[in-house]
Amino acid sequence: MKQDNSRLKIAIIGGGPAAMFVYKNLIESGLDNPEIHIFESQKQLGVGMPYGLSGANSEHVTNVSANEIPDLVQPMSEWIHTVAKETLTQYDIDPERFNEYRVLPRLLFGEYLFEQFEALLKIGDQKGIKTKLHLDTTIIDIIDKPSIPEVLIETSIKKTIRFDRAIICMGHTWPLKNEGKINGYYDSPYPPAKLARSFNHPVALKGASLTAIDAIRTIARNNGRFVIEDNKVTKFVVDEHAPDFKLMLHSIDGLLPAIRFHLEDSHLSSDSLLTDEEITAHRNENDGFLSLDFIFEKDFKEPLAERDSALYDRIKDMSMEEFVDLVMNIRESIDPFELFKAEYVEAARSIRKQESVHWKELLSILSFAMNYPAKYFSAEDMGRLTKTLKPLISIVIAFVPQSSSEELIALHDAGKLSIIAVDRESTVEPADEGGATYTYKDVNGVERKDHYQTFIDCVGQQPVPFKKFPFRSMLKDGVISEATVRFRSSEAAEKMLEDGNKNVKKSGDEYSLVLPGVKINDNFQVIGKNGEVNERIYLMSVPYIGGYNPDYSGLDFCEEASGRIAENLFKEFKAAF
Ligand SMILES: Cc1cc2nc3c(=O)[nH]c(=O)nc-3n(C[C@H](O)[C@H](O)[C@H](O)COP(=O)(O)OP(=O)(O)OC[C@H]3O[C@@H](n4cnc5c(N)ncnc54)[C@H](O)[C@@H]3O)c2cc1C
């Protein structure tokens, strides 16, 4: 039941894009006059981490285009006409020739999100929804009181406020380990302003995907310039004062990410996907498990048959592993930059003709579709997903924007960007003299140790370990528990235990595998140590639920998850009014 007889009081912790979609869905949900409080550490709503100065400079772009943004109050193509001329000039955008199929400068996108949040607040107000903003306010603890029932939210100024429900949207986090202690060692490229300087030496980047590309865009501009002809980056010219500047990417097997192409469905959905009911029916027949092979067959292969019958015929009898092997072997057999250039041409053709690259689009759809029911995979299937399918998916769903691809190609052609293939066991040690030492086995299996004066960890957002959950009372009181999946076979679990895997746990006769992050149910409510669903607290911050949500798919995920939360709250409370 809700607290007293007053309005349903909801706290949203965080005021970034996820919080905005939560707010939007709450005010559209039909809930009767809730009172909503939004707590945001920063001074501005909507921008979150990637779309404000903590995550972007003017050179950074989104990896989604305007037509791929989930619906907000005003479409981007309309909003762009309201932006001040000086701002648009700064980003070289002519509103009359605005192309909604192109990606956007992230800081400009942040302004859009901020204004959309403001517009939503106005709509909330018109609907009589009481909304209280707490900007510049960090939440330091959340205390659950099931017996009352209520949730206490403690702010950084030690103020405690009571709520009926709390929705945690605290988003990205980039913990500092060595940065600040070791010269030339960066735990992440964020905020990017710190990289806007001259580097007259080779700079090592761990990772080769979008996070690395953010670093590349900043560093390249501060050590040279890109030549643009006919709206296309054609050349990189290094600064005279930085002749020894060079960027050294390190990635597993030396793979580069795939490039944005035209999506047939701009919101990565498909009518042919398994429905929630079909997944439930399948689980009922399979001891509660969702089979990875089943979802691969139904949400990838079968739709492929309709869209690309030639490829379907080639792979129809392949297992998931065989399909991944086929694609990875092709990728690994070609020089990464040659493949990158070929994919750039393929993507340009796809965009020009507005024709998808079907297998890539379907793999992205599969990844998004798996996100939600992944918690029902067996431990064995979760292992297969992590080891085999996810590495391919993460390459494909990077969607490297065209302008970034052109910059990478120009840098490579100028001899200023290389990629080094490292093995999975490679390590990076901070060096006392500054920078870091990369230890890895090269393609011939020979161990190498390379020291770099500057090292930037660009592996992207990592899941936060359960024990590092920031709201200590939730940990201490057992309000949250570790995400786990059950083993299908006890032999497999015992074998992993014998091999020293500390993430395998036994309870009674059942074995389970501990995943990164917190256990949640289908409605994003946390599950306590007692195994019970907590009715009051929802968690949709990707770094804390990574185990159950293997695809951090950005704005689409924000929209999908917040829709489910609002729907659940509406179902729960409509009876009360
Ligand atoms: C560099 C980068 C670029 C990205 N680009 C794209 C893209 O182009 N397209 C896409 O779809 N996705 C992209 N993503 C994915 C991204 O996850 C989402 O787009 C989106 O930012 C997620 O929003 P969020 O609100 O969950 O997290 P965040 O953006 O991190 O926002 C969380 C907010 O919560 C606040 N907060 C945190 N802790 C507290 C606290 N204790 N108290 C009060 N406030 C708190 C923070 O200040 C922040 O404003 C990108 C991610 C990164 C890291």
The ligand as an SDF file (V2000), in Angstrom:
LIG
                    3D

 53 58  0  0  0  0  0  0  0  0999 V2000
   30.3030    7.9030  -23.9270 C   0  0  0  0  0  0  0  0  0  0  0  0
   28.9650    7.2870  -24.1840 C   0  0  0  0  0  0  0  0  0  0  0  0
   28.2760    7.5730  -25.3540 C   0  0  0  0  0  0  0  0  0  0  0  0
   27.0280    7.0130  -25.5900 C   0  0  0  0  0  0  0  0  0  0  0  0
   26.3900    7.2970  -26.7500 N   0  0  0  0  0  0  0  0  0  0  0  0
   25.1910    6.7550  -26.9930 C   0  0  0  0  0  0  0  0  0  0  0  0
   24.4940    7.0410  -28.2000 C   0  0  0  0  0  0  0  0  0  0  0  0
   24.9860    7.7540  -29.0590 O   0  0  0  0  0  0  0  0  0  0  0  0
   23.2780    6.4810  -28.3850 N   0  0  0  0  0  0  0  0  0  0  0  0
   22.7080    5.6630  -27.4470 C   0  0  0  0  0  0  0  0  0  0  0  0
   21.5840    5.1870  -27.6550 O   0  0  0  0  0  0  0  0  0  0  0  0
   23.3510    5.3800  -26.3130 N   0  0  0  0  0  0  0  0  0  0  0  0
   24.5650    5.8840  -26.0610 C   0  0  0  0  0  0  0  0  0  0  0  0
   25.2100    5.5900  -24.8920 N   0  0  0  0  0  0  0  0  0  0  0  0
   24.5690    4.6840  -23.9310 C   0  0  0  0  0  0  0  0  0  0  0  0
   23.9970    5.3990  -22.6860 C   0  0  0  0  0  0  0  0  0  0  0  0
   23.8980    4.3750  -21.7280 O   0  0  0  0  0  0  0  0  0  0  0  0
   22.6140    5.9930  -22.8200 C   0  0  0  0  0  0  0  0  0  0  0  0
   22.4510    6.7030  -23.9900 O   0  0  0  0  0  0  0  0  0  0  0  0
   22.2320    6.9400  -21.6560 C   0  0  0  0  0  0  0  0  0  0  0  0
   23.2050    7.8870  -21.3580 O   0  0  0  0  0  0  0  0  0  0  0  0
   21.9290    6.2160  -20.3910 C   0  0  0  0  0  0  0  0  0  0  0  0
   21.3090    7.1450  -19.5450 O   0  0  0  0  0  0  0  0  0  0  0  0
   21.3070    6.9950  -17.9800 P   0  0  0  0  0  0  0  0  0  0  0  0
   20.4200    8.0650  -17.4540 O   0  0  0  0  0  0  0  0  0  0  0  0
   21.0250    5.5930  -17.6080 O   0  0  0  0  0  0  0  0  0  0  0  0
   22.8120    7.2320  -17.5340 O   0  0  0  0  0  0  0  0  0  0  0  0
   23.6960    8.5520  -17.4620 P   0  0  0  0  0  0  0  0  0  0  0  0
   23.7070    9.2230  -18.7600 O   0  0  0  0  0  0  0  0  0  0  0  0
   24.9840    8.1380  -16.8620 O   0  0  0  0  0  0  0  0  0  0  0  0
   22.9250    9.4810  -16.4110 O   0  0  0  0  0  0  0  0  0  0  0  0
   22.8430    9.1820  -15.0360 C   0  0  0  0  0  0  0  0  0  0  0  0
   22.5560   10.4540  -14.2810 C   0  0  0  0  0  0  0  0  0  0  0  0
   22.3920   10.1400  -12.9130 O   0  0  0  0  0  0  0  0  0  0  0  0
   23.1030   11.0840  -12.1150 C   0  0  0  0  0  0  0  0  0  0  0  0
   23.4790   10.4050  -10.8650 N   0  0  0  0  0  0  0  0  0  0  0  0
   24.2910    9.3230  -10.7360 C   0  0  0  0  0  0  0  0  0  0  0  0
   24.3830    8.9560   -9.4420 N   0  0  0  0  0  0  0  0  0  0  0  0
   23.6030    9.8160   -8.7440 C   0  0  0  0  0  0  0  0  0  0  0  0
   23.2970    9.9530   -7.3620 C   0  0  0  0  0  0  0  0  0  0  0  0
   23.7970    9.1280   -6.4400 N   0  0  0  0  0  0  0  0  0  0  0  0
   22.4680   10.9540   -6.9900 N   0  0  0  0  0  0  0  0  0  0  0  0
   21.9440   11.8010   -7.9160 C   0  0  0  0  0  0  0  0  0  0  0  0
   22.2070   11.7230   -9.2350 N   0  0  0  0  0  0  0  0  0  0  0  0
   23.0240   10.7390   -9.6420 C   0  0  0  0  0  0  0  0  0  0  0  0
   24.2890   11.4630  -12.9800 C   0  0  0  0  0  0  0  0  0  0  0  0
   24.7830   12.7280  -12.6210 O   0  0  0  0  0  0  0  0  0  0  0  0
   23.6900   11.4500  -14.3720 C   0  0  0  0  0  0  0  0  0  0  0  0
   23.1640   12.6910  -14.7490 O   0  0  0  0  0  0  0  0  0  0  0  0
   26.4550    6.1330  -24.6330 C   0  0  0  0  0  0  0  0  0  0  0  0
   27.1540    5.8370  -23.4670 C   0  0  0  0  0  0  0  0  0  0  0  0
   28.3950    6.4030  -23.2360 C   0  0  0  0  0  0  0  0  0  0  0  0
   29.1170    6.0630  -21.9790 C   0  0  0  0  0  0  0  0  0  0  0  0
  1  2  1  0
  2  3  1  0
  2 52  2  0
  3  4  2  0
  4  5  1  0
  4 50  1  0
  5  6  2  0
  6  7  1  0
  6 13  1  0
  7  8  2  0
  7  9  1  0
  9 10  1  0
 10 11  2  0
 10 12  1  0
 12 13  2  0
 13 14  1  0
 14 15  1  0
 14 50  1  0
 15 16  1  0
 16 17  1  0
 16 18  1  0
 18 19  1  0
 18 20  1  0
 20 21  1  0
 20 22  1  0
 22 23  1  0
 23 24  1  0
 24 25  2  0
 24 26  1  0
 24 27  1  0
 27 28  1  0
 28 29  2  0
 28 30  1  0
 28 31  1  0
 31 32  1  0
 32 33  1  0
 33 34  1  0
 33 48  1  0
 34 35  1  0
 35 36  1  0
 35 46  1  0
 36 37  1  0
 36 45  1  0
 37 38  2  0
 38 39  1  0
 39 40  1  0
 39 45  2  0
 40 41  1  0
 40 42  2  0
 42 43  1  0
 43 44  2  0
 44 45  1  0
 46 47  1  0
 46 48  1  0
 48 49  1  0
 50 51  2  0
 51 52  1  0
 52 53  1  0
M  END
$$$$
